[in-house]
């Protein structure tokens, strides 16, 4: 049941409803910087940047690797439409480290054909996966 100290957080991916519950706070990265949302937040729509999503739900804190999407923030609810989001137990650490190494190598040995923005995004996604495992 909702109260004035919580709001509904829904995280939806193309494959599933990743998360849906009443929470006290959620924090994540946007293209404008990190944002923390509490109940009663002003209405806002933001573009998500790869990073760690932190959820405060009662006495429990949860983290997930959030890679891209949009968030609609309203005073009583937040809806995140995520391209990809993963709980720590869904992440293959070896794959994440290999992806980080590939992205770092692309950035180090860039050529005129290197898509810098794509390599930087790949690095951010890999780092989010690795950080959420720590």
N, CA, C and O atoms as a printed pandas DataFrame, in Angstrom:
     atom_number atom_name residue_name chain_id  residue_number  x_coord  y_coord  z_coord
0              1         N          UNK        A               1    0.832   -1.182    0.000
1              2        CA          UNK        A               1    0.000    0.000    0.000
2              3         C          UNK        A               1    0.881    1.252    0.000
3              4         O          UNK        A               1    1.870    1.326    0.730
4              5         N          UNK        A               2    0.520    2.209   -0.808
5              6        CA          UNK        A               2    1.306    3.438   -0.933
6              7         C          UNK        A               2    1.078    4.339    0.275
7              8         O          UNK        A               2   -0.005    4.363    0.860
8              9         N          UNK        A               3    2.121    5.076    0.631
9             10        CA          UNK        A               3    1.988    6.114    1.647
10            11         C          UNK        A               3    2.751    7.336    1.160
11            12         O          UNK        A               3    3.353    7.311    0.086
12            13         N          UNK        A               4    2.726    8.402    1.949
13            14        CA          UNK        A               4    3.352    9.646    1.502
14            15         C          UNK        A               4    4.868    9.568    1.469
15            16         O          UNK        A               4    5.518   10.465    0.930
16            17         N          UNK        A               5    5.453    8.502    2.039
17            18        CA          UNK        A               5    6.904    8.349    2.070
18            19         C          UNK        A               5    7.430    7.429    0.968
19            20         O          UNK        A               5    8.630    7.161    0.898
20            21         N          UNK        A               6    6.533    6.949    0.113
21            22        CA          UNK        A               6    6.945    6.054   -0.969
22            23         C          UNK        A               6    6.275    6.472   -2.275
23            24         O          UNK        A               6    5.355    7.289   -2.297
24            25         N          UNK        A               7    6.765    5.890   -3.345
25            26        CA          UNK        A               7    6.151    6.062   -4.662
26            27         C          UNK        A               7    6.311    4.752   -5.418
27            28         O          UNK        A               7    7.136    3.914   -5.054
28            29         N          UNK        A               8    5.522    4.578   -6.469
29            30        CA          UNK        A               8    5.586    3.369   -7.284
30            31         C          UNK        A               8    6.730    3.489   -8.284
31            32         O          UNK        A               8    6.801    4.456   -9.043
32            33         N          UNK        A               9    7.622    2.505   -8.281
33            34        CA          UNK        A               9    8.693    2.418   -9.281
34            35         C          UNK        A               9    8.392    1.236  -10.180
35            36         O          UNK        A               9    8.269    0.102   -9.716
36            37         N          UNK        A              10    8.273    1.513  -11.478
37            38        CA          UNK        A              10    8.080    0.458  -12.483
38            39         C          UNK        A              10    9.231    0.546  -13.459
39            40         O          UNK        A              10    9.530    1.615  -13.990
40            41         N          UNK        A              11    9.882   -0.598  -13.696
41            42        CA          UNK        A              11   10.958   -0.669  -14.680
42            43         C          UNK        A              11   10.550   -1.722  -15.693
43            44         O          UNK        A              11   10.357   -2.892  -15.361
44            45         N          UNK        A              12   10.425   -1.282  -16.929
45            46        CA          UNK        A              12    9.923   -2.147  -17.993
46            47         C          UNK        A              12   10.967   -2.245  -19.092
47            48         O          UNK        A              12   11.530   -1.237  -19.517
48            49         N          UNK        A              13   11.224   -3.472  -19.554
49            50        CA          UNK        A              13   12.114   -3.706  -20.687
50            51         C          UNK        A              13   11.273   -4.282  -21.821
51            52         O          UNK        A              13   10.100   -4.597  -21.619
52            53         N          UNK        A              14   11.852   -4.423  -23.007
53            54        CA          UNK        A              14   11.088   -5.044  -24.091
54            55         C          UNK        A              14   10.669   -6.492  -23.776
55            56         O          UNK        A              14    9.715   -7.000  -24.365
56            57         N          UNK        A              15   11.380   -7.155  -22.848
57            58        CA          UNK        A              15   11.123   -8.554  -22.552
58            59         C          UNK        A              15   10.258   -8.823  -21.336
59            60         O          UNK        A              15    9.620   -9.871  -21.243
60            61         N          UNK        A              16   10.233   -7.859  -20.380
61            62        CA          UNK        A              16    9.570   -8.159  -19.106
62            63         C          UNK        A              16    9.355   -6.894  -18.274
63            64         O          UNK        A              16    9.896   -5.826  -18.561
64            65         N          UNK        A              17    8.548   -7.063  -17.244
65            66        CA          UNK        A              17    8.486   -6.052  -16.202
66            67         C          UNK        A              17    9.605   -6.435  -15.242
67            68         O          UNK        A              17    9.495   -7.415  -14.506
68            69         N          UNK        A              18   10.667   -5.664  -15.256
69            70        CA          UNK        A              18   11.871   -5.960  -14.480
70            71         C          UNK        A              18   11.634   -5.752  -12.994
71            72         O          UNK        A              18   12.117   -6.525  -12.167
72            73         N          UNK        A              19   10.879   -4.693  -12.654
73            74        CA          UNK        A              19   10.679   -4.362  -11.248
74            75         C          UNK        A              19    9.406   -3.544  -11.125
75            76         O          UNK        A              19    9.109   -2.703  -11.973
76            77         N          UNK        A              20    8.649   -3.803  -10.046
77            78        CA          UNK        A              20    7.458   -3.003   -9.761
78            79         C          UNK        A              20    7.160   -3.107   -8.266
79            80         O          UNK        A              20    6.787   -4.166   -7.761
80            81         N          UNK        A              21    7.337   -1.967   -7.565
81            82        CA          UNK        A              21    7.093   -1.964   -6.134
82            83         C          UNK        A              21    7.100   -0.529   -5.613
83            84         O          UNK        A              21    7.522    0.396   -6.307
84            85         N          UNK        A              22    6.629   -0.363   -4.385
85            86        CA          UNK        A              22    6.700    0.918   -3.697
86            87         C          UNK        A              22    8.109    1.085   -3.147
87            88         O          UNK        A              22    8.650    0.159   -2.542
88            89         N          UNK        A              23    8.708    2.255   -3.351
89            90        CA          UNK        A              23   10.075    2.520   -2.901
90            91         C          UNK        A              23   10.149    3.899   -2.245
91            92         O          UNK        A              23    9.279    4.748   -2.439
92            93         N          UNK        A              24   11.223    4.096   -1.456
93            94        CA          UNK        A              24   11.453    5.393   -0.839
94            95         C          UNK        A              24   12.282    6.306   -1.737
95            96         O          UNK        A              24   12.111    7.525   -1.726
96            97         N          UNK        A              25   13.194    5.697   -2.526
97            98        CA          UNK        A              25   14.074    6.495   -3.373
98            99         C          UNK        A              25   14.626    5.629   -4.500
99           100         O          UNK        A              25   14.757    4.413   -4.363
100          101         N          UNK        A              26   14.945    6.279   -5.614
101          102        CA          UNK        A              26   15.659    5.628   -6.713
102          103         C          UNK        A              26   16.689    6.626   -7.234
103          104         O          UNK        A              26   16.424    7.825   -7.321
104          105         N          UNK        A              27   17.870    6.108   -7.577
105          106        CA          UNK        A              27   18.951    6.938   -8.119
106          107         C          UNK        A              27   19.487    6.274   -9.382
107          108         O          UNK        A              27   19.608    5.051   -9.448
108          109         N          UNK        A              28   19.806    7.092  -10.386
109          110        CA          UNK        A              28   20.373    6.569  -11.628
110          111         C          UNK        A              28   21.012    7.707  -12.407
111          112         O          UNK        A              28   20.828    8.879  -12.079
112          113         N          UNK        A              29   21.764    7.351  -13.441
113          114        CA          UNK        A              29   22.445    8.339  -14.284
114          115         C          UNK        A              29   21.543    8.762  -15.438
115          116         O          UNK        A              29   20.819    7.959  -16.026
116          117         N          UNK        A              30   21.618   10.064  -15.736
117          118        CA          UNK        A              30   20.937   10.604  -16.910
118          119         C          UNK        A              30   21.978   11.304  -17.773
119          120         O          UNK        A              30   23.130   11.452  -17.365
120          121         N          UNK        A              31   21.585   11.722  -18.932
121          122        CA          UNK        A              31   22.505   12.457  -19.799
122          123         C          UNK        A              31   22.868   13.812  -19.189
123          124         O          UNK        A              31   23.837   14.439  -19.617
124          125         N          UNK        A              32   22.109   14.266  -18.204
125          126        CA          UNK        A              32   22.368   15.545  -17.535
126          127         C          UNK        A              32   23.101   15.363  -16.207
127          128         O          UNK        A              32   23.424   16.350  -15.545
128          129         N          UNK        A              33   23.367   14.121  -15.807
129          130        CA          UNK        A              33   24.024   13.849  -14.532
130          131         C          UNK        A              33   23.222   12.851  -13.714
131          132         O          UNK        A              33   22.187   12.355  -14.160
132          133         N          UNK        A              34   23.709   12.559  -12.513
133          134        CA          UNK        A              34   23.018   11.609  -11.645
134          135         C          UNK        A              34   21.799   12.273  -11.019
135          136         O          UNK        A              34   21.823   13.459  -10.693
136          137         N          UNK        A              35   20.721   11.484  -10.853
137          138        CA          UNK        A              35   19.496   12.015  -10.263
138          139         C          UNK        A              35   19.046   11.082   -9.152
139          140         O          UNK        A              35   19.156    9.860   -9.258
140          141         N          UNK        A              36   18.542   11.676   -8.097
141          142        CA          UNK        A              36   17.911   10.938   -7.015
142          143         C          UNK        A              36   16.470   11.391   -6.928
143          144         O          UNK        A              36   16.193   12.590   -6.914
144          145         N          UNK        A              37   15.549   10.441   -6.869
145          146        CA          UNK        A              37   14.126   10.766   -6.865
146          147         C          UNK        A              37   13.509   10.307   -5.555
147          148         O          UNK        A              37   13.669    9.158   -5.142
148          149         N          UNK        A              38   12.803   11.225   -4.911
149          150        CA          UNK        A              38   12.058   10.964   -3.688
150          151         C          UNK        A              38   10.573   11.197   -3.964
151          152         O          UNK        A              38   10.235   11.802   -4.981
152          153         N          UNK        A              39    9.678   10.736   -3.090
153          154        CA          UNK        A              39    8.245   11.012   -3.292
154          155         C          UNK        A              39    7.988   12.509   -3.411
155          156         O          UNK        A              39    8.607   13.311   -2.713
156          157         N          UNK        A              40    7.075   12.876   -4.295
157          158        CA          UNK        A              40    6.720   14.275   -4.488
158          159         C          UNK        A              40    7.611   15.024   -5.455
159          160         O          UNK        A              40    7.503   16.246   -5.564
160          161         N          UNK        A              41    8.489   14.326   -6.161
161          162        CA          UNK        A              41    9.389   14.967   -7.130
162          163         C          UNK        A              41    8.583   15.696   -8.197
163          164         O          UNK        A              41    7.479   15.280   -8.550
164          165         N          UNK        A              42    9.137   16.775   -8.700
165          166        CA          UNK        A              42    8.467   17.503   -9.777
166          167         C          UNK        A              42    8.412   16.623  -11.027
167          168         O          UNK        A              42    9.302   15.798  -11.228
168          169         N          UNK        A              43    7.393   16.779  -11.865
169          170        CA          UNK        A              43    7.326   16.000  -13.102
170          171         C          UNK        A              43    8.523   16.303  -14.004
171          172         O          UNK        A              43    8.929   17.452  -14.171
172          173         N          UNK        A              44    9.072   15.230  -14.579
173          174        CA          UNK        A              44   10.282   15.351  -15.378
174          175         C          UNK        A              44   10.401   14.115  -16.259
175          176         O          UNK        A              44   10.014   13.016  -15.862
176          177         N          UNK        A              45   10.930   14.303  -17.434
177          178        CA          UNK        A              45   11.267   13.177  -18.306
178          179         C          UNK        A              45   12.747   13.293  -18.616
179          180         O          UNK        A              45   13.229   14.368  -18.974
180          181         N          UNK        A              46   13.481   12.171  -18.477
181          182        CA          UNK        A              46   14.932   12.198  -18.674
182          183         C          UNK        A              46   15.381   11.023  -19.543
183          184         O          UNK        A              46   14.707    9.999  -19.647
184          185         N          UNK        A              47   16.535   11.214  -20.156
185          186        CA          UNK        A              47   17.177   10.158  -20.932
186          187         C          UNK        A              47   18.210    9.499  -20.025
187          188         O          UNK        A              47   19.002   10.181  -19.374
188          189         N          UNK        A              48   18.197    8.187  -19.989
189          190        CA          UNK        A              48   19.087    7.429  -19.116
190          191         C          UNK        A              48   20.437    7.218  -19.785
191          192         O          UNK        A              48   20.531    6.964  -20.986
192          193         N          UNK        A              49   21.473    7.332  -18.971
193          194        CA          UNK        A              49   22.851    7.058  -19.387
194          195         C          UNK        A              49   23.307    5.801  -18.637
195          196         O          UNK        A              49   22.883    5.589  -17.501
196          197         N          UNK        A              50   24.151    4.971  -19.237
197          198        CA          UNK        A              50   24.574    3.744  -18.551
198          199         C          UNK        A              50   25.183    4.014  -17.172
199          200         O          UNK        A              50   25.952    4.956  -16.983
200          201         N          UNK        A              51   24.816    3.159  -16.220
201          202        CA          UNK        A              51   25.338    3.270  -14.867
202          203         C          UNK        A              51   24.593    2.359  -13.914
203          204         O          UNK        A              51   23.879    1.445  -14.327
204          205         N          UNK        A              52   24.772    2.626  -12.633
205          206        CA          UNK        A              52   24.152    1.827  -11.587
206          207         C          UNK        A              52   22.821    2.454  -11.188
207          208         O          UNK        A              52   22.741    3.662  -10.964
208          209         N          UNK        A              53   21.784    1.634  -11.099
209          210        CA          UNK        A              53   20.495    2.050  -10.575
210          211         C          UNK        A              53   20.440    1.594   -9.129
211          212         O          UNK        A              53   20.625    0.412   -8.839
212          213         N          UNK        A              54   20.185    2.527   -8.218
213          214        CA          UNK        A              54   20.057    2.217   -6.786
214          215         C          UNK        A              54   18.610    2.400   -6.371
215          216         O          UNK        A              54   18.007    3.440   -6.635
216          217         N          UNK        A              55   18.051    1.380   -5.718
217          218        CA          UNK        A              55   16.681    1.419   -5.228
218          219         C          UNK        A              55   16.720    1.299   -3.708
219          220         O          UNK        A              55   17.355    0.394   -3.166
220          221         N          UNK        A              56   16.041    2.213   -3.025
221          222        CA          UNK        A              56   15.871    2.107   -1.575
222          223         C          UNK        A              56   14.435    1.673   -1.329
223          224         O          UNK        A              56   13.486    2.411   -1.593
224          225         N          UNK        A              57   14.304    0.458   -0.818
225          226        CA          UNK        A              57   12.989   -0.147   -0.573
226          227         C          UNK        A              57   12.968   -0.632    0.873
227          228         O          UNK        A              57   13.489   -1.701    1.190
228          229         N          UNK        A              58   12.369    0.157    1.730
229          230        CA          UNK        A              58   12.361   -0.194    3.146
230          231         C          UNK        A              58   13.776   -0.186    3.688
231          232         O          UNK        A              58   14.526    0.765    3.472
232          233         N          UNK        A              59   14.134   -1.233    4.382
233          234        CA          UNK        A              59   15.482   -1.358    4.946
234          235         C          UNK        A              59   16.476   -1.910    3.925
235          236         O          UNK        A              59   17.667   -2.020    4.215
236          237         N          UNK        A              60   16.001   -2.251    2.755
237          238        CA          UNK        A              60   16.834   -2.919    1.741
238          239         C          UNK        A              60   17.234   -1.954    0.629
239          240         O          UNK        A              60   16.423   -1.159    0.155
240          241         N          UNK        A              61   18.493   -2.040    0.225
241          242        CA          UNK        A              61   18.986   -1.320   -0.941
242          243         C          UNK        A              61   19.270   -2.346   -2.027
243          244         O          UNK        A              61   19.887   -3.381   -1.772
244          245         N          UNK        A              62   18.817   -2.053   -3.237
245          246        CA          UNK        A              62   19.029   -2.943   -4.375
246          247         C          UNK        A              62   19.776   -2.181   -5.449
247          248         O          UNK        A              62   19.593   -0.974   -5.610
248          249         N          UNK        A              63   20.624   -2.895   -6.187
249          250        CA          UNK        A              63   21.358   -2.291   -7.292
250          251         C          UNK        A              63   21.192   -3.135   -8.547
251          252         O          UNK        A              63   21.055   -4.357   -8.488
252          253         N          UNK        A              64   21.208   -2.448   -9.678
253          254        CA          UNK        A              64   21.157   -3.109  -10.974
254          255         C          UNK        A              64   21.971   -2.284  -11.959
255          256         O          UNK        A              64   22.167   -1.085  -11.764
256          257         N          UNK        A              65   22.442   -2.931  -13.011
257          258        CA          UNK        A              65   23.150   -2.240  -14.084
258          259         C          UNK        A              65   22.099   -1.790  -15.105
259          260         O          UNK        A              65   21.451   -2.616  -15.746
260          261         N          UNK        A              66   21.943   -0.482  -15.243
261          262        CA          UNK        A              66   20.961    0.116  -16.149
262          263         C          UNK        A              66   21.717    0.722  -17.321
263          264         O          UNK        A              66   22.622    1.533  -17.127
264          265         N          UNK        A              67   21.347    0.332  -18.541
265          266        CA          UNK        A              67   22.170    0.686  -19.695
266          267         C          UNK        A              67   21.642    1.814  -20.575
267          268         O          UNK        A              67   22.430    2.621  -21.069
268          269         N          UNK        A              68   20.369    1.888  -20.775
269          270        CA          UNK        A              68   19.835    2.941  -21.635
270          271         C          UNK        A              68   18.326    2.950  -21.529
271          272         O          UNK        A              68   17.711    1.952  -21.153
272          273         N          UNK        A              69   17.736    4.083  -21.863
273          274        CA          UNK        A              69   16.281    4.179  -21.858
274          275         C          UNK        A              69   15.819    5.578  -21.507
275          276         O          UNK        A              69   16.555    6.554  -21.655
276          277         N          UNK        A              70   14.579    5.653  -21.036
277          278        CA          UNK        A              70   13.945    6.908  -20.658
278          279         C          UNK        A              70   13.264    6.724  -19.314
279          280         O          UNK        A              70   12.883    5.608  -18.959
280          281         N          UNK        A              71   13.108    7.797  -18.568
281          282        CA          UNK        A              71   12.374    7.742  -17.307
282          283         C          UNK        A              71   11.358    8.864  -17.268
283          284         O          UNK        A              71   11.664   10.011  -17.593
284          285         N          UNK        A              72   10.145    8.518  -16.867
285          286        CA          UNK        A              72    9.110    9.506  -16.601
286          287         C          UNK        A              72    8.975    9.593  -15.087
287          288         O          UNK        A              72    8.678    8.601  -14.423
288          289         N          UNK        A              73    9.193   10.779  -14.553
289          290        CA          UNK        A              73    9.142   11.008  -13.114
290          291         C          UNK        A              73    7.919   11.865  -12.815
291          292         O          UNK        A              73    7.757   12.957  -13.359
292          293         N          UNK        A              74    7.065   11.348  -11.942
293          294        CA          UNK        A              74    5.886   12.074  -11.481
294          295         C          UNK        A              74    5.908   12.074   -9.960
295          296         O          UNK        A              74    6.647   11.287   -9.369
296          297         N          UNK        A              75    5.130   12.924   -9.307
297          298        CA          UNK        A              75    5.190   12.992   -7.840
298          299         C          UNK        A              75    4.912   11.658   -7.129
299          300         O          UNK        A              75    5.456   11.404   -6.054
300          301         N          UNK        A              76    4.070   10.811   -7.724
301          302        CA          UNK        A              76    3.682    9.562   -7.055
302          303         C          UNK        A              76    4.183    8.292   -7.742
303          304         O          UNK        A              76    3.876    7.185   -7.299
304          305         N          UNK        A              77    4.961    8.448   -8.832
305          306        CA          UNK        A              77    5.472    7.252   -9.516
306          307         C          UNK        A              77    6.606    7.615  -10.473
307          308         O          UNK        A              77    6.712    8.740  -10.962
308          309         N          UNK        A              78    7.449    6.609  -10.715
309          310        CA          UNK        A              78    8.526    6.718  -11.691
310          311         C          UNK        A              78    8.411    5.496  -12.588
311          312         O          UNK        A              78    8.324    4.366  -12.108
312          313         N          UNK        A              79    8.412    5.732  -13.886
313          314        CA          UNK        A              79    8.392    4.644  -14.852
314          315         C          UNK        A              79    9.669    4.741  -15.677
315          316         O          UNK        A              79    9.951    5.765  -16.300
316          317         N          UNK        A              80   10.428    3.658  -15.668
317          318        CA          UNK        A              80   11.650    3.592  -16.459
318          319         C          UNK        A              80   11.424    2.608  -17.591
319          320         O          UNK        A              80   11.093    1.446  -17.354
320          321         N          UNK        A              81   11.602    3.066  -18.812
321          322        CA          UNK        A              81   11.562    2.212  -19.989
322          323         C          UNK        A              81   13.011    1.962  -20.364
323          324         O          UNK        A              81   13.680    2.831  -20.923
324          325         N          UNK        A              82   13.489    0.766  -20.050
325          326        CA          UNK        A              82   14.907    0.445  -20.198
326          327         C          UNK        A              82   15.133   -0.491  -21.374
327          328         O          UNK        A              82   14.396   -1.459  -21.564
328          329         N          UNK        A              83   16.153   -0.192  -22.154
329          330        CA          UNK        A              83   16.548   -1.123  -23.210
330          331         C          UNK        A              83   17.110   -2.388  -22.581
331          332         O          UNK        A              83   16.741   -3.503  -22.949
332          333         N          UNK        A              84   18.018   -2.191  -21.616
333          334        CA          UNK        A              84   18.647   -3.311  -20.912
334          335         C          UNK        A              84   18.852   -2.906  -19.461
335          336         O          UNK        A              84   19.317   -1.802  -19.178
336          337         N          UNK        A              85   18.506   -3.797  -18.546
337          338        CA          UNK        A              85   18.801   -3.626  -17.126
338          339         C          UNK        A              85   19.008   -5.020  -16.555
339          340         O          UNK        A              85   18.286   -5.954  -16.904
340          341         N          UNK        A              86   20.005   -5.161  -15.667
341          342        CA          UNK        A              86   20.366   -6.482  -15.153
342          343         C          UNK        A              86   20.629   -6.441  -13.658
343          344         O          UNK        A              86   21.300   -5.536  -13.163
344          345         N          UNK        A              87   20.099   -7.422  -12.941
345          346        CA          UNK        A              87   20.471   -7.626  -11.550
346          347         C          UNK        A              87   21.871   -8.219  -11.528
347          348         O          UNK        A              87   22.280   -8.824  -12.519
348          349         N          UNK        A              88   22.618   -8.073  -10.452
349          350        CA          UNK        A              88   23.981   -8.620  -10.401
350          351         C          UNK        A              88   24.059  -10.109  -10.736
351          352         O          UNK        A              88   25.002  -10.539  -11.401
352          353         N          UNK        A              89   23.085  -10.901  -10.289
353          354        CA          UNK        A              89   23.142  -12.349  -10.555
354          355         C          UNK        A              89   22.827  -12.712  -12.011
355          356         O          UNK        A              89   22.920  -13.880  -12.390
356          357         N          UNK        A              90   22.462  -11.734  -12.816
357          358        CA          UNK        A              90   22.211  -11.965  -14.241
358          359         C          UNK        A              90   23.422  -11.606  -15.104
359          360         O          UNK        A              90   23.387  -11.770  -16.323
360          361         N          UNK        A              91   24.488  -11.119  -14.474
361          362        CA          UNK        A              91   25.654  -10.626  -15.214
362          363         C          UNK        A              91   26.761  -11.662  -15.211
363          364         O          UNK        A              91   27.093  -12.234  -14.172
364          365         N          UNK        A              92   27.329  -11.896  -16.385
365          366        CA          UNK        A              92   28.493  -12.770  -16.547
366          367         C          UNK        A              92   29.736  -11.879  -16.431
367          368         O          UNK        A              92   30.029  -11.086  -17.326
368          369         N          UNK        A              93   30.457  -12.021  -15.319
369          370        CA          UNK        A              93   31.594  -11.132  -15.058
370          371         C          UNK        A              93   32.678  -11.256  -16.126
371          372         O          UNK        A              93   33.238  -10.245  -16.550
372          373         N          UNK        A              94   32.982  -12.465  -16.565
373          374        CA          UNK        A              94   34.020  -12.642  -17.592
374          375         C          UNK        A              94   33.644  -11.922  -18.886
375          376         O          UNK        A              94   34.491  -11.291  -19.518
376          377         N          UNK        A              95   32.390  -12.017  -19.271
377          378        CA          UNK        A              95   31.928  -11.321  -20.479
378          379         C          UNK        A              95   32.018   -9.809  -20.314
379          380         O          UNK        A              95   32.407   -9.100  -21.242
380          381         N          UNK        A              96   31.655   -9.316  -19.121
381          382        CA          UNK        A              96   31.709   -7.878  -18.865
382          383         C          UNK        A              96   33.147   -7.367  -18.915
383          384         O          UNK        A              96   33.405   -6.301  -19.473
384          385         N          UNK        A              97   34.077   -8.112  -18.339
385          386        CA          UNK        A              97   35.493   -7.711  -18.365
386          387         C          UNK        A              97   36.023   -7.740  -19.799
387          388         O          UNK        A              97   36.753   -6.839  -20.211
388          389         N          UNK        A              98   35.658   -8.769  -20.553
389          390        CA          UNK        A              98   36.093   -8.862  -21.951
390          391         C          UNK        A              98   35.539   -7.682  -22.765
391          392         O          UNK        A              98   36.245   -7.113  -23.597
392          393         N          UNK        A              99   34.276   -7.321  -22.521
393          394        CA          UNK        A              99   33.674   -6.184  -23.228
394          395         C          UNK        A              99   34.376   -4.881  -22.867
395          396         O          UNK        A              99   34.610   -4.037  -23.732
396          397         N          UNK        A             100   34.713   -4.719  -21.587
397          398        CA          UNK        A             100   35.458   -3.522  -21.156
398          399         C          UNK        A             100   36.804   -3.452  -21.869
399          400         O          UNK        A             100   37.191   -2.401  -22.379
400          401         N          UNK        A             101   37.513   -4.576  -21.903
401          402        CA          UNK        A             101   38.829   -4.605  -22.554
402          403         C          UNK        A             101   38.730   -4.279  -24.040
403          404         O          UNK        A             101   39.566   -3.544  -24.565
404          405         N          UNK        A             102   37.718   -4.816  -24.727
405          406        CA          UNK        A             102   37.525   -4.519  -26.152
406          407         C          UNK        A             102   37.256   -3.036  -26.369
407          408         O          UNK        A             102   37.822   -2.420  -27.271
408          409         N          UNK        A             103   36.389   -2.469  -25.536
409          410        CA          UNK        A             103   36.047   -1.047  -25.686
410          411         C          UNK        A             103   37.265   -0.162  -25.399
411          412         O          UNK        A             103   37.510    0.806  -26.119
412          413         N          UNK        A             104   38.022   -0.489  -24.356
413          414        CA          UNK        A             104   39.230    0.285  -24.049
414          415         C          UNK        A             104   40.236    0.190  -25.192
415          416         O          UNK        A             104   40.873    1.186  -25.533
416          417         N          UNK        A             105   40.388   -0.975  -25.779
417          418        CA          UNK        A             105   41.323   -1.155  -26.897
418          419         C          UNK        A             105   40.871   -0.347  -28.116
419          420         O          UNK        A             105   41.699    0.271  -28.785
420          421         N          UNK        A             106   39.571   -0.346  -28.410
421          422        CA          UNK        A             106   39.054    0.455  -29.530
422          423         C          UNK        A             106   39.351    1.928  -29.314
423          424         O          UNK        A             106   39.714    2.635  -30.255
424          425         N          UNK        A             107   39.201    2.397  -28.081
425          426        CA          UNK        A             107   39.452    3.812  -27.793
426          427         C          UNK        A             107   40.938    4.146  -27.828
427          428         O          UNK        A             107   41.323    5.243  -28.233
428          429         N          UNK        A             108   41.779    3.192  -27.401
429          430        CA          UNK        A             108   43.237    3.416  -27.417
430          431         C          UNK        A             108   43.793    3.437  -28.838
431          432         O          UNK        A             108   44.631    4.276  -29.170
432          433         N          UNK        A             109   43.333    2.531  -29.659
433          434        CA          UNK        A             109   43.896    2.396  -31.009
434          435         C          UNK        A             109   42.925    2.912  -32.066
435          436         O          UNK        A             109   42.752    2.297  -33.118
436          437         N          UNK        A             110   42.301    4.035  -31.777
437          438        CA          UNK        A             110   41.280    4.559  -32.687
438          439         C          UNK        A             110   41.857    4.884  -34.064
439          440         O          UNK        A             110   42.999    5.319  -34.213
440          441         N          UNK        A             111   41.025    4.653  -35.033
441          442        CA          UNK        A             111   41.328    4.981  -36.425
442          443         C          UNK        A             111   40.228    5.920  -36.912
443          444         O          UNK        A             111   39.255    6.153  -36.195
444          445         N          UNK        A             112   40.367    6.455  -38.107
445          446        CA          UNK        A             112   39.286    7.316  -38.624
446          447         C          UNK        A             112   37.941    6.588  -38.721
447          448         O          UNK        A             112   36.889    7.226  -38.712
448          449         N          UNK        A             113   37.976    5.249  -38.814
449          450        CA          UNK        A             113   36.742    4.474  -38.920
450          451         C          UNK        A             113   36.124    4.157  -37.556
451          452         O          UNK        A             113   34.993    3.675  -37.495
452          453         N          UNK        A             114   36.841    4.418  -36.468
453          454        CA          UNK        A             114   36.347    4.088  -35.129
454          455         C          UNK        A             114   35.173    4.989  -34.756
455          456         O          UNK        A             114   35.258    6.215  -34.837
456          457         N          UNK        A             115   34.087    4.359  -34.349
457          458        CA          UNK        A             115   32.919    5.092  -33.859
458          459         C          UNK        A             115   33.155    5.341  -32.367
459          460         O          UNK        A             115   32.864    4.487  -31.529
460          461         N          UNK        A             116   33.683    6.517  -32.054
461          462        CA          UNK        A             116   34.089    6.861  -30.692
462          463         C          UNK        A             116   32.882    6.819  -29.742
463          464         O          UNK        A             116   32.979    6.261  -28.650
464          465         N          UNK        A             117   31.770    7.394  -30.142
465          466        CA          UNK        A             117   30.589    7.421  -29.270
466          467         C          UNK        A             117   30.126    6.002  -28.937
467          468         O          UNK        A             117   29.760    5.713  -27.797
468          469         N          UNK        A             118   30.146    5.139  -29.920
469          470        CA          UNK        A             118   29.728    3.749  -29.690
470          471         C          UNK        A             118   30.703    3.035  -28.753
471          472         O          UNK        A             118   30.280    2.288  -27.870
472          473         N          UNK        A             119   31.989    3.257  -28.939
473          474        CA          UNK        A             119   32.998    2.628  -28.080
474          475         C          UNK        A             119   32.877    3.154  -26.646
475          476         O          UNK        A             119   33.009    2.384  -25.695
476          477         N          UNK        A             120   32.630    4.450  -26.483
477          478        CA          UNK        A             120   32.471    5.011  -25.144
478          479         C          UNK        A             120   31.234    4.461  -24.452
479          480         O          UNK        A             120   31.269    4.174  -23.256
480          481         N          UNK        A             121   30.142    4.311  -25.193
481          482        CA          UNK        A             121   28.926    3.735  -24.624
482          483         C          UNK        A             121   29.142    2.282  -24.236
483          484         O          UNK        A             121   28.678    1.843  -23.183
484          485         N          UNK        A             122   29.846    1.529  -25.081
485          486        CA          UNK        A             122   30.156    0.133  -24.752
486          487         C          UNK        A             122   30.992    0.051  -23.482
487          488         O          UNK        A             122   30.786   -0.836  -22.654
488          489         N          UNK        A             123   31.934    0.975  -23.331
489          490        CA          UNK        A             123   32.758    1.009  -22.124
490          491         C          UNK        A             123   31.904    1.341  -20.895
491          492         O          UNK        A             123   32.062    0.711  -19.849
492          493         N          UNK        A             124   31.011    2.311  -21.010
493          494        CA          UNK        A             124   30.134    2.670  -19.888
494          495         C          UNK        A             124   29.253    1.495  -19.476
495          496         O          UNK        A             124   29.058    1.251  -18.285
496          497         N          UNK        A             125   28.724    0.770  -20.450
497          498        CA          UNK        A             125   27.871   -0.393  -20.140
498          499         C          UNK        A             125   28.676   -1.481  -19.441
499          500         O          UNK        A             125   28.218   -2.056  -18.454
500          501         N          UNK        A             126   29.851   -1.759  -19.938
501          502        CA          UNK        A             126   30.703   -2.788  -19.318
502          503         C          UNK        A             126   31.088   -2.393  -17.906
503          504         O          UNK        A             126   31.090   -3.228  -17.001
504          505         N          UNK        A             127   31.415   -1.116  -17.712
505          506        CA          UNK        A             127   31.794   -0.648  -16.377
506          507         C          UNK        A             127   30.608   -0.728  -15.407
507          508         O          UNK        A             127   30.793   -1.067  -14.238
508          509         N          UNK        A             128   29.412   -0.423  -15.871
509          510        CA          UNK        A             128   28.224   -0.539  -15.008
510          511         C          UNK        A             128   28.026   -1.984  -14.579
511          512         O          UNK        A             128   27.720   -2.252  -13.418
512          513         N          UNK        A             129   28.198   -2.915  -15.508
513          514        CA          UNK        A             129   28.059   -4.334  -15.160
514          515         C          UNK        A             129   29.100   -4.758  -14.122
515          516         O          UNK        A             129   28.784   -5.463  -13.163
516          517         N          UNK        A             130   30.328   -4.324  -14.323
517          518        CA          UNK        A             130   31.412   -4.696  -13.392
518          519         C          UNK        A             130   31.182   -4.054  -12.028
519          520         O          UNK        A             130   31.348   -4.711  -11.000
520          521         N          UNK        A             131   30.807   -2.790  -12.008
521          522        CA          UNK        A             131   30.616   -2.075  -10.732
522          523         C          UNK        A             131   29.474   -2.650   -9.913
523          524         O          UNK        A             131   29.568   -2.700   -8.687
524          525         N          UNK        A             132   28.406   -3.080  -10.552
525          526        CA          UNK        A             132   27.267   -3.615   -9.802
526          527         C          UNK        A             132   27.599   -4.969   -9.177
527          528         O          UNK        A             132   26.913   -5.415   -8.257
528          529         N          UNK        A             133   28.638   -5.617   -9.670
529          530        CA          UNK        A             133   29.069   -6.898   -9.099
530          531         C          UNK        A             133   29.919   -6.711   -7.847
531          532         O          UNK        A             133   30.090   -7.661   -7.083
532          533         N          UNK        A             134   30.449   -5.531   -7.618
533          534        CA          UNK        A             134   31.346   -5.270   -6.473
534          535         C          UNK        A             134   30.599   -5.143   -5.180
535          536         O          UNK        A             134   31.210   -4.924   -4.134
